[in-house]
Amino acid sequence: MILRQTREETHEETYDCRDAFADELVRLARADSRVVAVCNDSVGSSKLGAFAAEFPDRLVNVGIAEQDMVGIGAGLANAGLVPFVCGAATFLTARALEQIKADVAYSLANVKLCGMSPGLAYGALGPTHHSTEDLSWLRAIADLPVVVPADPAQTRAAIRWAAETEGPVFLRIGRFPVPDVSPPGVPAFTYGRAVRLREGVDATVVATGTMVSRAMRAAALLEERGVQARVVNVSTISPLDREEIVAAARQTGAVVTAEEAVPTGGLGAAVAEVVLETRPVPMRLLGTRAFAPTGEPGFLLEHFGLTADGIARAVLEVLGLDHV
């Protein structure tokens, strides 16, 4: 049953990061004949149509066979190619987790795993299609960088970095429409480094992917209440930028994390580990803590409090100002 559709009202122009991914992948393929794509019957949802049209002999469609897809990707990497293995994030990570661990990460295969439409993006298709545990699963695997771009510029930069980097990478490519958040004049993506998007002294919101723009809007709402919230965009979940997290805890004294995923093991847990080990402060971890009901993506974000208003409320709660 579809409950209802809700949506945060904004006047920002928004983009589907899969478009940036697909466009950049074609550019990379034109420049490097080693770049190939592997997918699981997801040419459309992975936005690989232009790639398939221009490079029909460099696209391997294995059908609905994710374990084979990852294994084939590892084989192509062992042959000297640079495979971008694309599929819906929930099926890529859940069905092929063993192959990701053994064939890709443990073997240090030069495979670029691309989890498309993660989190709650599949909305009304329900929890079977929601990829909310992928960050937890993949962050636990050694030698596997986990990257979550927040806007088109970060997506393009992260893909270029992945192509140039020897070794395995997991890229989480969002489907939710998002506005630009990358500051002009600053590199859109630097591996292993978080980006401080807004200064603040009262608390820090640490966000990733879809949640970054919402964290920025939350900070604006909090400013109206006299609360100055710092916003940090974490686009590399593993390895985490520990220095920026420690600075956030030490300088602002309170931390709220926001992710379109299960915080247990994901961004929230990663940040909490650093805070606990170095500078314990009050924290709130926002994410999906139960299977979602059935509804459109915007409604599901609201259901879990993953909105600007929800993030702002969490900051007020952690500061003890929710009843002021």
C-alpha positions in Angstrom: 0.0 0.0 0.0 1.4 3.4 -0.9 0.7 5.7 2.0 1.3 9.1 0.5 3.9 11.2 -1.2 5.6 14.1 0.5 8.4 16.2 -0.5 10.6 18.9 1.0 9.9 22.2 -0.7 13.0 23.8 -2.2 13.7 26.1 -5.0 17.0 24.6 -5.9 17.8 23.0 -9.2 18.5 19.3 -8.7 20.2 16.6 -10.6 20.4 12.8 -10.8 24.0 11.8 -10.1 23.6 8.8 -12.3 23.6 11.1 -15.3 26.9 12.6 -14.2 28.2 9.1 -13.7 27.1 7.9 -17.1 28.5 10.9 -18.9 31.8 10.7 -17.2 32.2 7.0 -17.8 31.8 7.6 -21.6 34.5 10.3 -21.4 36.8 7.9 -19.6 36.1 5.1 -22.1 37.0 7.5 -25.0 40.3 8.3 -23.4 41.2 4.8 -22.2 40.4 1.6 -24.1 40.8 -0.4 -21.0 37.6 1.0 -19.5 34.7 -1.5 -19.8 31.3 -1.8 -18.2 29.7 -4.9 -16.6 26.0 -4.9 -15.6 23.2 -7.1 -14.4 20.5 -6.4 -17.0 20.5 -2.8 -15.8 21.6 -0.8 -18.8 18.7 1.5 -18.3 18.7 2.0 -14.5 22.5 2.3 -14.6 22.2 4.9 -17.4 24.6 2.9 -19.6 22.7 3.5 -22.8 25.1 6.0 -24.3 28.1 3.8 -23.3 26.4 0.7 -25.0 25.7 2.7 -28.1 29.3 4.0 -28.5 31.1 1.0 -27.1 28.9 -2.1 -27.8 31.9 -4.4 -27.6 33.0 -3.1 -24.2 29.7 -3.7 -22.3 29.1 -7.1 -20.7 25.5 -7.6 -19.6 25.4 -10.8 -17.5 21.6 -10.7 -16.9 20.3 -11.1 -13.4 23.4 -12.8 -12.0 25.2 -10.5 -9.6 27.7 -13.0 -8.3 28.7 -13.8 -11.9 28.8 -10.1 -12.6 31.4 -9.4 -9.8 33.4 -12.5 -10.7 33.5 -11.5 -14.4 34.6 -8.0 -13.3 37.4 -9.5 -11.3 38.4 -11.6 -14.3 38.4 -8.6 -16.6 40.6 -6.7 -14.2 43.0 -9.6 -14.0 43.3 -9.4 -17.8 44.4 -5.8 -17.5 41.1 -4.0 -18.1 39.4 -1.4 -15.8 35.8 -2.7 -15.3 33.1 -0.6 -13.9 30.6 -3.1 -12.4 27.2 -1.5 -12.2 24.0 -2.7 -10.6 21.3 -1.7 -8.2 23.2 -1.2 -4.9 21.0 -3.6 -3.0 21.5 -6.5 -5.4 25.2 -5.8 -6.1 26.1 -5.7 -2.5 23.8 -8.3 -0.9 23.9 -11.0 -3.5 27.5 -10.7 -4.4 29.0 -9.9 -1.0 31.2 -13.0 -0.9 32.6 -12.2 -4.4 33.1 -8.6 -3.4 35.1 -9.7 -0.4 37.1 -12.6 -1.9 37.4 -11.9 -5.6 37.7 -8.1 -5.4 38.9 -6.8 -2.0 41.0 -9.7 -0.8 42.5 -10.1 -4.3 43.0 -6.4 -4.6 41.4 -6.6 -8.1 41.2 -3.4 -10.0 37.4 -3.4 -10.0 35.2 -0.4 -9.6 31.9 -1.5 -8.0 29.1 1.0 -8.7 26.1 0.7 -6.5 23.3 2.5 -8.3 20.1 3.9 -6.8 21.0 3.2 -3.1 19.2 3.9 0.1 15.5 4.5 -0.2 15.5 5.6 -3.9 13.4 2.7 -5.1 10.6 3.9 -2.8 7.4 2.0 -3.4 9.2 -1.1 -4.5 9.8 -1.7 -0.8 12.6 -3.0 1.5 13.6 -5.8 -1.0 14.8 -3.0 -3.2 16.1 -0.5 -0.6 19.8 -0.6 -0.2 20.2 0.6 3.4 22.7 -1.9 4.7 25.4 -1.6 2.0 27.5 0.9 3.8 27.6 -1.3 6.9 28.5 -4.4 4.9 31.2 -2.9 2.7 32.8 -0.7 5.4 33.6 -3.9 7.3 35.6 -5.3 4.4 39.3 -4.5 4.5 41.1 -2.8 1.6 37.9 -1.6 0.0 37.4 2.2 -0.3 33.8 3.2 0.1 32.9 6.5 -1.6 29.6 8.3 -1.6 29.4 11.4 -3.8 26.9 14.1 -2.8 26.4 15.9 -6.1 27.2 15.7 -9.8 30.6 17.4 -9.4 31.7 15.0 -6.7 30.4 12.1 -8.8 32.4 13.1 -11.8 35.6 13.7 -9.7 35.2 10.4 -7.8 34.8 8.4 -10.9 37.9 9.9 -12.5 39.8 9.2 -9.3 38.5 5.6 -9.3 39.6 5.1 -12.9 43.1 6.4 -12.1 43.5 4.4 -8.9 44.8 0.9 -9.1 42.7 -1.4 -6.8 39.1 -2.0 -5.8 36.6 0.8 -5.1 32.9 0.9 -4.2 31.1 4.0 -5.5 27.5 4.6 -4.2 25.8 6.6 -7.0 22.6 8.3 -5.8 19.3 8.4 -7.6 17.6 11.0 -5.4 17.6 14.5 -7.1 20.2 16.6 -5.3 21.4 20.2 -5.7 25.0 21.2 -6.2 26.8 21.4 -2.8 30.4 21.5 -3.9 31.9 24.9 -3.1 33.4 26.7 -6.1 37.2 26.8 -6.2 37.6 23.7 -4.0 38.4 20.2 -5.5 35.0 18.5 -5.6 36.5 15.2 -4.3 39.7 14.3 -2.6 40.0 10.7 -1.5 39.9 10.2 2.2 39.1 13.9 3.0 35.9 15.3 4.2 34.8 18.8 3.2 33.6 21.4 5.7 30.8 23.1 3.9 29.7 25.5 6.7 31.4 26.7 9.8 29.6 26.5 13.2 30.5 26.5 16.9 27.5 24.9 18.6 27.3 21.5 16.9 28.4 19.6 13.8 26.2 17.8 11.3 28.2 15.1 9.5 26.3 14.0 6.4 26.9 11.9 3.3 25.3 11.6 -0.1 21.7 12.6 -0.3 21.8 14.0 3.2 24.4 16.7 2.6 22.1 19.2 1.0 19.5 18.5 3.6 22.1 19.1 6.3 22.9 22.5 4.8 19.2 23.4 4.9 19.0 22.2 8.5 21.9 24.5 9.4 20.0 27.4 7.9 16.9 26.5 9.9 19.0 26.3 13.1 20.5 29.7 12.4 17.0 31.1 12.7 17.0 29.6 16.3 20.3 31.1 17.1 22.3 27.9 16.7 25.4 27.9 14.6 25.8 24.4 13.1 28.9 23.2 11.3 28.2 21.0 8.2 30.8 18.4 7.1 30.4 16.4 3.9 31.9 12.9 4.2 32.2 11.5 0.7 34.8 8.8 1.7 33.2 6.6 4.4 36.1 4.3 4.4 38.8 5.3 5.2 37.2 8.1 7.3 38.7 11.5 7.7 39.4 11.1 11.4 41.1 14.5 11.7 38.0 16.4 10.6 35.8 14.4 12.9 38.0 14.9 15.9 38.1 18.7 15.1 34.3 18.7 14.9 33.9 17.0 18.3 36.6 19.2 20.0 35.5 22.5 18.5 31.7 22.2 18.6 31.0 19.7 21.4 28.1 17.9 19.8 27.7 15.8 16.6 24.7 14.6 14.6 25.3 12.2 11.7 22.8 11.8 8.8 22.8 9.1 6.1 20.3 7.4 3.9 21.3 4.0 5.3 21.5 2.0 8.5 23.8 3.9 10.9 24.8 0.7 12.6 28.1 0.0 10.9 27.7 2.9 8.4 28.6 6.6 8.6 27.1 7.0 12.1 29.0 4.1 13.5 32.2 5.2 11.8 32.0 8.7 13.2 30.9 7.4 16.7 34.0 5.1 16.8 36.3 8.1 16.3 34.5 10.4 18.7 34.4 7.7 21.4 38.1 6.9 21.0 39.3 10.5 20.9 36.8 13.2 22.2 33.5 11.8 23.6 30.7 14.3 23.1 26.9 14.0 22.9 25.8 12.4 19.6 22.7 11.5 17.5 22.9 9.0 14.6 20.2 9.6 12.0 19.4 6.9 9.5 17.1 4.0 8.8 16.6 1.8 11.9 13.8 -0.4 10.6 12.5 -1.8 7.4 10.7 1.0 5.6 7.0 1.1 5.0 5.8 1.3 1.4 5.8 4.8 0.0 7.4 7.2 -2.4 11.1 8.1 -1.7 10.3 11.6 -0.3 7.8 10.2 2.1 10.3 7.5 3.3 12.9 10.2 4.1 10.3 12.0 6.1 9.3 8.8 7.9 12.9 8.3 9.1 13.4 12.0 10.0 15.9 12.3 7.1 14.9 15.9 6.2 16.2 19.3 7.0 13.6 19.7 9.7 14.5 16.2 11.1 18.2 17.0 11.2 17.6 20.4 12.8 15.4 18.7 15.5 18.1 16.2 16.2 20.7 19.0 16.7 18.3 20.8 19.1 17.8 17.6 21.0 21.5 16.8 21.3 22.0 20.3 22.6 19.1 20.0 25.1 17.2 22.9 23.3 14.3 20.9 21.9 11.9 22.3 24.5 13.2 25.9 24.4 
